[in-house]
Each structure stands twice: as C-alpha cells, then as structure tokens.
C-alpha cells in the first residue's frame, strides 16, 4: 500500500501512506445483552473478574468497557473470563 483515496463531501483526495490498519467497527454489538449494565456507548460493564451486574454472567473482549480495544487484549480478557467462569462454577458445587 502506498496511498489511499479519501472521498468526503464529493471531493476526492489521495493520501500517501506506508501502511494501513483495518478496523471492523467502533460500536459494540451488545443488543443481545438485555438486562446487563452498559455504558452510554453500549459497552457491557464488567469488573476485574469479567463479571457483569448479573451473577453467573461474564463478558469479555471489545463488547465490554475495557480500556483498550486491541485483539491481543480481547484474547487475554477471554482467557481471564474463562478462568473466572471456572472459579464461579467450581464454587457452586
């Protein structure tokens, strides 16, 4: 990649670049999470253990209110949530 074309207000501009970052979206897809506390942006609120406001419901990744939205962080949050779910289920025996 050596350039991108930007079209805005019916004007086209070519911008020289050395690379690009592709981003899927900034709005979390959390409509399915009825009853969970969310931020104004629609992110599911979680604590440090990835617990939501409803006992036994956990969330992880970019749909949550974690500070950074990066794939490596989302993957780590998923692993952390899995451990939290394991601990939660183990404590219910």
N, CA, C and O atoms as a DFTB+ gen file, in Angstrom:
372 C
 N C O
     1  1       0.855      -1.170       0.000
     2  2       0.000       0.000       0.000
     3  2       0.901       1.233       0.000
     4  3       1.806       1.354       0.826
     5  1       0.644       2.135      -0.925
     6  2       1.427       3.370      -0.947
     7  2       0.554       4.619      -0.923
     8  3       1.055       5.737      -0.804
     9  1      -0.766       4.416      -1.037
    10  2      -1.678       5.559      -0.971
    11  2      -3.102       5.065      -0.735
    12  3      -3.444       3.916      -1.016
    13  1      -3.919       5.978      -0.207
    14  2      -5.351       5.705      -0.084
    15  2      -6.107       6.894      -0.658
    16  3      -5.633       8.030      -0.624
    17  1      -7.282       6.612      -1.180
    18  2      -8.134       7.681      -1.690
    19  2      -9.233       7.934      -0.679
    20  3      -9.903       7.005      -0.229
    21  1      -9.414       9.185      -0.327
    22  2     -10.437       9.590       0.633
    23  2     -11.474      10.414      -0.107
    24  3     -11.143      11.385      -0.788
    25  1     -12.731      10.016       0.032
    26  2     -13.814      10.759      -0.590
    27  2     -14.670      11.356       0.508
    28  3     -15.242      10.637       1.328
    29  1     -14.754      12.686       0.519
    30  2     -15.534      13.386       1.534
    31  2     -16.150      14.630       0.913
    32  3     -15.482      15.389       0.211
    33  1     -17.420      14.822       1.181
    34  2     -18.147      15.982       0.646
    35  2     -17.977      16.107      -0.868
    36  3     -17.765      17.199      -1.395
    37  1     -18.074      14.970      -1.553
    38  2     -17.971      14.905      -3.014
    39  2     -16.610      15.346      -3.542
    40  3     -16.475      15.671      -4.722
    41  1     -15.609      15.358      -2.677
    42  2     -14.238      15.670      -3.092
    43  2     -13.379      14.443      -2.837
    44  3     -13.564      13.733      -1.849
    45  1     -12.442      14.204      -3.736
    46  2     -11.548      13.066      -3.594
    47  2     -10.124      13.559      -3.365
    48  3      -9.653      14.484      -4.026
    49  1      -9.456      12.922      -2.421
    50  2      -8.081      13.291      -2.091
    51  2      -7.255      12.013      -1.990
    52  3      -7.725      11.014      -1.446
    53  1      -6.040      12.037      -2.506
    54  2      -5.132      10.902      -2.387
    55  2      -4.110      11.220      -1.312
    56  3      -3.469      12.271      -1.330
    57  1      -3.972      10.295      -0.381
    58  2      -3.066      10.482       0.748
    59  2      -1.978       9.416       0.685
    60  3      -2.275       8.221       0.697
    61  1      -0.721       9.845       0.617
    62  2       0.403       8.905       0.594
    63  2       0.561       8.263       1.969
    64  3       0.600       8.957       2.985
    65  1       0.651       6.934       1.993
    66  2       0.815       6.194       3.252
    67  2       1.817       5.059       3.043
    68  3       2.112       4.670       1.913
    69  1       2.330       4.538       4.154
    70  2       3.230       3.383       4.086
    71  2       2.531       2.106       4.533
    72  3       3.079       1.015       4.376
    73  1       1.346       2.227       5.078
    74  2       0.591       1.068       5.536
    75  2      -0.762       1.514       6.052
    76  3      -1.025       2.709       6.186
    77  1      -1.620       0.543       6.340
    78  2      -2.947       0.853       6.867
    79  2      -3.302      -0.134       7.982
    80  3      -2.770      -1.243       8.038
    81  1      -4.193       0.282       8.851
    82  2      -4.770      -0.583       9.871
    83  2      -6.252      -0.703       9.554
    84  3      -6.938       0.310       9.410
    85  1      -6.748      -1.915       9.444
    86  2      -8.161      -2.148       9.160
    87  2      -8.887      -2.343      10.484
    88  3      -8.474      -3.150      11.316
    89  1      -9.957      -1.607      10.668
    90  2     -10.748      -1.692      11.899
    91  2     -12.167      -2.077      11.534
    92  3     -12.760      -1.501      10.622
    93  1     -12.713      -3.054      12.247
    94  2     -14.042      -3.555      11.911
    95  2     -15.134      -2.587      12.333
    96  3     -16.043      -2.300      11.553
    97  1     -15.057      -2.083      13.549
    98  2     -16.104      -1.178      13.995
    99  2     -15.844      -0.644      15.383
   100  3     -15.075      -1.226      16.149
   101  1     -16.475       0.449      15.702
   102  2     -16.292       1.087      16.998
   103  2     -17.503       0.942      17.904
   104  3     -17.425       1.217      19.101
   105  1     -18.614       0.514      17.340
   106  2     -19.839       0.396      18.129
   107  2     -19.998      -1.063      18.547
   108  3     -20.099      -1.943      17.692
   109  1     -20.023      -1.329      19.862
   110  2     -20.138      -2.721      20.306
   111  2     -21.490      -3.333      19.940
   112  3     -22.523      -2.665      20.001
   113  1     -21.470      -4.591      19.564
   114  2     -22.689      -5.318      19.208
   115  2     -23.230      -5.984      20.469
   116  3     -23.051      -7.186      20.669
   117  1     -23.888      -5.203      21.314
   118  2     -24.335      -5.701      22.618
   119  2     -25.857      -5.711      22.777
   120  3     -26.360      -5.847      23.892
   121  1     -26.584      -5.569      21.688
   122  2     -28.051      -5.549      21.777
   123  2     -28.617      -6.830      22.388
   124  3     -29.684      -6.811      23.003
   125  1     -27.905      -7.936      22.219
   126  2     -28.365      -9.222      22.752
   127  2     -28.308      -9.266      24.274
   128  3     -28.985     -10.089      24.890
   129  1     -27.523      -8.407      24.884
   130  2     -27.235      -8.459      26.320
   131  2     -28.285      -7.698      27.129
   132  3     -27.967      -6.731      27.821
   133  1     -29.512      -8.138      27.037
   134  2     -30.625      -7.485      27.729
   135  2     -30.474      -7.684      29.235
   136  3     -30.237      -8.798      29.703
   137  1     -30.615      -6.597      29.985
   138  2     -30.546      -6.664      31.442
   139  2     -29.170      -6.430      32.024
   140  3     -29.031      -6.249      33.233
   141  1     -28.141      -6.431      31.176
   142  2     -26.790      -6.174      31.673
   143  2     -26.529      -4.673      31.702
   144  3     -27.002      -3.934      30.839
   145  1     -25.774      -4.233      32.699
   146  2     -25.407      -2.815      32.771
   147  2     -24.465      -2.489      31.624
   148  3     -23.541      -3.242      31.320
   149  1     -24.723      -1.344      30.993
   150  2     -23.906      -0.920      29.858
   151  2     -23.514       0.542      30.009
   152  3     -24.158       1.305      30.729
   153  1     -22.453       0.911      29.321
   154  2     -22.035       2.308      29.281
   155  2     -22.930       3.059      28.304
   156  3     -23.780       2.460      27.644
   157  1     -22.739       4.359      28.214
   158  2     -23.503       5.172      27.255
   159  2     -23.250       4.728      25.820
   160  3     -24.098       4.913      24.947
   161  1     -22.070       4.138      25.578
   162  2     -21.706       3.670      24.232
   163  2     -22.243       2.277      23.937
   164  3     -22.113       1.788      22.815
   165  1     -22.856       1.624      24.951
   166  2     -23.387       0.282      24.756
   167  2     -22.428      -0.829      25.136
   168  3     -22.716      -2.002      24.900
   169  1     -21.287      -0.476      25.724
   170  2     -20.329      -1.491      26.167
   171  2     -20.844      -2.149      27.448
   172  3     -21.385      -1.469      28.320
   173  1     -20.678      -3.456      27.563
   174  2     -21.105      -4.176      28.761
   175  2     -20.120      -3.879      29.887
   176  3     -18.910      -4.037      29.723
   177  1     -20.648      -3.449      31.032
   178  2     -19.792      -3.139      32.174
   179  2     -19.373      -4.434      32.870
   180  3     -20.206      -5.283      33.186
   181  1     -18.060      -4.566      33.103
   182  2     -17.524      -5.724      33.820
   183  2     -16.548      -5.254      34.885
   184  3     -15.984      -4.163      34.804
   185  1     -16.361      -6.123      35.902
   186  2     -15.343      -5.824      36.905
   187  2     -14.037      -6.516      36.511
   188  3     -13.919      -7.037      35.402
   189  1     -13.065      -6.520      37.412
   190  2     -11.750      -7.084      37.089
   191  2     -11.785      -8.593      36.862
   192  3     -10.824      -9.166      36.349
   193  1     -12.886      -9.239      37.241
   194  2     -13.041     -10.686      37.018
   195  2     -13.955     -10.974      35.826
   196  3     -14.366     -12.116      35.618
   197  1     -14.267      -9.955      35.058
   198  2     -15.153     -10.053      33.900
   199  2     -16.590     -10.400      34.276
   200  3     -17.350     -10.891      33.441
   201  1     -16.965     -10.148      35.529
   202  2     -18.338     -10.368      35.972
   203  2     -19.192      -9.166      35.580
   204  3     -18.742      -8.022      35.643
   205  1     -20.420      -9.440      35.179
   206  2     -21.371      -8.370      34.888
   207  2     -22.193      -8.100      36.144
   208  3     -21.891      -8.620      37.218
   209  1     -23.217      -7.297      36.002
   210  2     -24.091      -6.999      37.139
   211  2     -25.024      -8.158      37.485
   212  3     -25.707      -8.108      38.508
   213  1     -25.066      -9.189      36.662
   214  2     -25.906     -10.361      36.927
   215  2     -25.004     -11.541      37.289
   216  3     -24.122     -11.916      36.517
   217  1     -25.231     -12.121      38.464
   218  2     -24.411     -13.242      38.935
   219  2     -24.405     -14.379      37.915
   220  3     -25.453     -14.780      37.407
   221  1     -23.214     -14.890      37.627
   222  2     -23.079     -16.008      36.702
   223  2     -22.996     -15.620      35.243
   224  3     -22.851     -16.488      34.382
   225  1     -23.085     -14.336      34.947
   226  2     -22.960     -13.853      33.570
   227  2     -21.645     -13.091      33.461
   228  3     -21.395     -12.144      34.207
   229  1     -20.811     -13.520      32.520
   230  2     -19.492     -12.934      32.320
   231  2     -19.406     -12.401      30.891
   232  3     -20.120     -12.869      30.004
   233  1     -18.543     -11.435      30.676
   234  2     -18.349     -10.885      29.331
   235  2     -16.873     -10.563      29.143
   236  3     -16.151     -10.304      30.106
   237  1     -16.438     -10.583      27.891
   238  2     -15.034     -10.302      27.592
   239  2     -14.896      -9.728      26.189
   240  3     -15.765      -9.909      25.336
   241  1     -13.801      -9.042      25.972
   242  2     -13.467      -8.537      24.650
   243  2     -13.954      -7.122      24.398
   244  3     -14.291      -6.383      25.323
   245  1     -13.980      -6.767      23.130
   246  2     -14.298      -5.398      22.737
   247  2     -15.731      -4.987      23.045
   248  3     -16.034      -3.794      23.033
   249  1     -16.616      -5.932      23.319
   250  2     -18.001      -5.601      23.668
   251  2     -18.095      -5.061      25.093
   252  3     -19.131      -4.525      25.487
   253  1     -17.017      -5.198      25.869
   254  2     -17.015      -4.730      27.258
   255  2     -16.386      -3.348      27.367
   256  3     -15.907      -2.780      26.386
   257  1     -16.401      -2.826      28.584
   258  2     -15.863      -1.486      28.823
   259  2     -14.371      -1.493      29.163
   260  3     -13.893      -0.596      29.858
   261  1     -13.628      -2.501      28.677
   262  2     -12.181      -2.494      28.889
   263  2     -11.602      -1.268      28.191
   264  3     -12.150      -0.776      27.205
   265  1     -10.484      -0.790      28.723
   266  2      -9.927       0.483      28.258
   267  2      -9.420       0.418      26.819
   268  3      -9.766       1.273      26.003
   269  1      -8.619      -0.568      26.506
   270  2      -8.035      -0.659      25.162
   271  2      -8.784      -1.679      24.320
   272  3      -9.155      -2.746      24.810
   273  1      -8.999      -1.358      23.085
   274  2      -9.692      -2.256      22.156
   275  2      -8.658      -2.796      21.162
   276  3      -8.486      -2.253      20.070
   277  1      -7.985      -3.854      21.554
   278  2      -6.968      -4.487      20.724
   279  2      -7.205      -5.989      20.746
   280  3      -7.659      -6.527      21.756
   281  1      -6.903      -6.673      19.647
   282  2      -7.182      -8.103      19.559
   283  2      -6.440      -8.896      20.631
   284  3      -7.007      -9.827      21.204
   285  1      -5.204      -8.553      20.910
   286  2      -4.436      -9.293      21.911
   287  2      -5.024      -9.088      23.306
   288  3      -5.022     -10.008      24.123
   289  1      -5.518      -7.904      23.573
   290  2      -6.146      -7.630      24.871
   291  2      -7.483      -8.366      24.963
   292  3      -7.806      -8.939      26.004
   293  1      -8.253      -8.352      23.889
   294  2      -9.535      -9.064      23.880
   295  2      -9.323     -10.561      24.099
   296  3     -10.093     -11.199      24.817
   297  1      -8.279     -11.124      23.480
   298  2      -7.983     -12.547      23.666
   299  2      -7.616     -12.832      25.116
   300  3      -8.064     -13.824      25.690
   301  1      -6.805     -11.966      25.706
   302  2      -6.439     -12.125      27.114
   303  2      -7.643     -12.004      28.030
   304  3      -7.767     -12.746      29.004
   305  1      -8.532     -11.065      27.717
   306  2      -9.752     -10.906      28.508
   307  2     -10.635     -12.148      28.391
   308  3     -11.294     -12.533      29.357
   309  1     -10.651     -12.769      27.226
   310  2     -11.404     -14.006      27.053
   311  2     -10.849     -15.125      27.920
   312  3     -11.604     -15.880      28.533
   313  1      -9.515     -15.228      27.968
   314  2      -8.879     -16.238      28.823
   315  2      -9.182     -15.960      30.290
   316  3      -9.471     -16.878      31.058
   317  1      -9.113     -14.688      30.672
   318  2      -9.395     -14.313      32.064
   319  2     -10.850     -14.618      32.421
   320  3     -11.130     -15.114      33.512
   321  1     -11.762     -14.328      31.520
   322  2     -13.177     -14.612      31.770
   323  2     -13.409     -16.113      31.919
   324  3     -14.200     -16.540      32.760
   325  1     -12.726     -16.907      31.111
   326  2     -12.848     -18.364      31.208
   327  2     -12.431     -18.856      32.586
   328  3     -13.101     -19.705      33.174
   329  1     -11.327     -18.325      33.103
   330  2     -10.878     -18.699      34.448
   331  2     -11.884     -18.252      35.505
   332  3     -12.125     -18.967      36.478
   333  1     -12.460     -17.092      35.318
   334  2     -13.471     -16.607      36.268
   335  2     -14.712     -17.490      36.249
   336  3     -15.288     -17.779      37.298
   337  1     -15.123     -17.918      35.064
   338  2     -16.273     -18.822      34.951
   339  2     -15.958     -20.146      35.644
   340  3     -16.795     -20.687      36.366
   341  1     -14.750     -20.665      35.424
   342  2     -14.341     -21.914      36.075
   343  2     -14.415     -21.784      37.595
   344  3     -14.955     -22.659      38.273
   345  1     -13.872     -20.691      38.124
   346  2     -13.908     -20.476      39.579
   347  2     -15.347     -20.344      40.079
   348  3     -15.699     -20.880      41.130
   349  1     -16.161     -19.637      39.329
   350  2     -17.565     -19.450      39.709
   351  2     -18.293     -20.793      39.763
   352  3     -18.983     -21.094      40.737
   353  1     -18.136     -21.588      38.721
   354  2     -18.820     -22.883      38.679
   355  2     -18.276     -23.844      39.733
   356  3     -19.038     -24.606      40.327
   357  1     -16.964     -23.813      39.970
   358  2     -16.354     -24.678      40.986
   359  2     -16.855     -24.349      42.379
   360  3     -16.982     -25.240      43.219
   361  1     -17.139     -23.090      42.632
   362  2     -17.595     -22.673      43.962
   363  2     -19.054     -23.059      44.213
   364  3     -19.515     -23.013      45.353
   365  1     -19.774     -23.434      43.177
   366  2     -21.197     -23.757      43.302
   367  2     -21.441     -25.243      43.555
   368  3     -22.591     -25.666      43.676
   369  1     -20.381     -26.036      43.636
   370  2     -20.541     -27.488      43.861
   371  2     -20.986     -27.778      45.264
   372  3     -21.170     -28.941      45.626
